[in-house]
Amino acid sequence: MWTLVLIKWEGKGNRVDKVQESISQFVKHFAEKGIPESVSAQAYCLLQENLPVPRDFPLSPSDDFCDAFGIVDEDLELLVEDLAWFFNRCLPTKSFSGRRKPVIRTVDDIVIYIYSLPNK
């Protein structure tokens, strides 16, 4: 059985507008939590570059790393380490498998966690 699916092409300009809108919403979300725009906007770009999604895929703070991106365990730990390095933050000396393992499930969790770490 065949199903006909009609797709409305919105053009590249509209995709760019949607990405800009997504970044604005992302930044606003974190501004309400006291995280500067410079940090949240850069985190958005870095996550887009490091997640297995198209460059213009809009990210949401509620995106779950496992469900949305298939990222778990060591891959998530590496992502945290990469973001901490980029933002010049110090990770705890104990590994994430130790007693002080942070609970990071969503984009919101990782941005807040990275921002909460002390500067190097």
N, C-alpha and C positions, 0 to 999 in steps of 0.2 A: 504494500500500500504506500502510495506517495502522498506527501503533504506539501502543499505549496505555501511557502513562507515569503511574505513580502517584507522587505527591509527598506526603510526610508534612509537614504544616505543624507546625512546632515552636513557633510563637508568638514574639512579640517579646521576651519575657523571656529566652528561651533564646539568641536572637541577641545580646542585651546581654551575657549571661554569656560567650558565645564571644568577643566583642570584648574584654571584661575579661581573659579568659584569654590572649588574643593579646597584649594590652598587657603583661601580667605576664611572658610568655615573652620578649617583645621587650626589656623592661627588664632582665631577668635575663641575656639574651645579652650586652648591652652592659656590664652591671656586671662580667661576667667579663673584659671587655677594659679595665676601669678607667674607664668612662664613667659619670658620675653619673646616678642615676635621674631627676633633674630635667631633665637634657639629653635623655636617650633618650625619656622619656615625652612631652616637648614635641615632639621631632622626630617621633615617631609621629603625634601629632595634626596637626602641620603638614603632614606628608606626606599624610595622609588628606585634608586640606582641599585640597591642591594637585595631587593625582593624579586622573586620570579614573576614579575608582572610587566606589561608593556609600559613604556616611559610615560604615556599619557593616561595611565590607569589611575582614577581618583582614589586616594586613600582616606580612610575614616579612622578616627580615634578608637572606634569600637571594633575595628577589624581584628579578628582572632588569628594569631600567627599559625596555629595548627589548622583550623578550619578553612581560613581564607587562602593561606599560602603554603600549607604543608610543611611548616618549619617547626621543629621540635628539638628538644634536648641539646645536643652539641651544636647544631646549626644555630639555634637561638642564642646559645651562650657565645658563639663566635660573633653574632650580630651585635650583642651587647658589648662585647670587647671592642669591636670596630667602632661603634658609636662613642664609647667612652674615650678611646684613643683620639678620635676626631675632635671631640669637644674638650680634650685635655683634662679628663676627669680621672680620679683614682678609684679603681675597683677595690672592694674589700680583699684582704690578703687570702682569706679562705676561698677555696673553689666553690662554685655554685652547688656542688654535690655535698658540701659541708652543712653544718647546722644553720647557717645564716643565708640560706638560699632565698633569693627574692622571688616573689610570685609575679611572673611576667607571662601574661596570656594574650594581651592586646597591644595595639599600637599605643594606646593611652598609657598603659603600664610602663612600656619601655621608655617613652619620652619623659614621664614623671620620674622614673628611676634614674635615668641618666642625669637629669637636671639636679636631682637630689644629692648626687655624689660630690665629694669635695674636689676642688680644682687641684691639679698637680702643682 
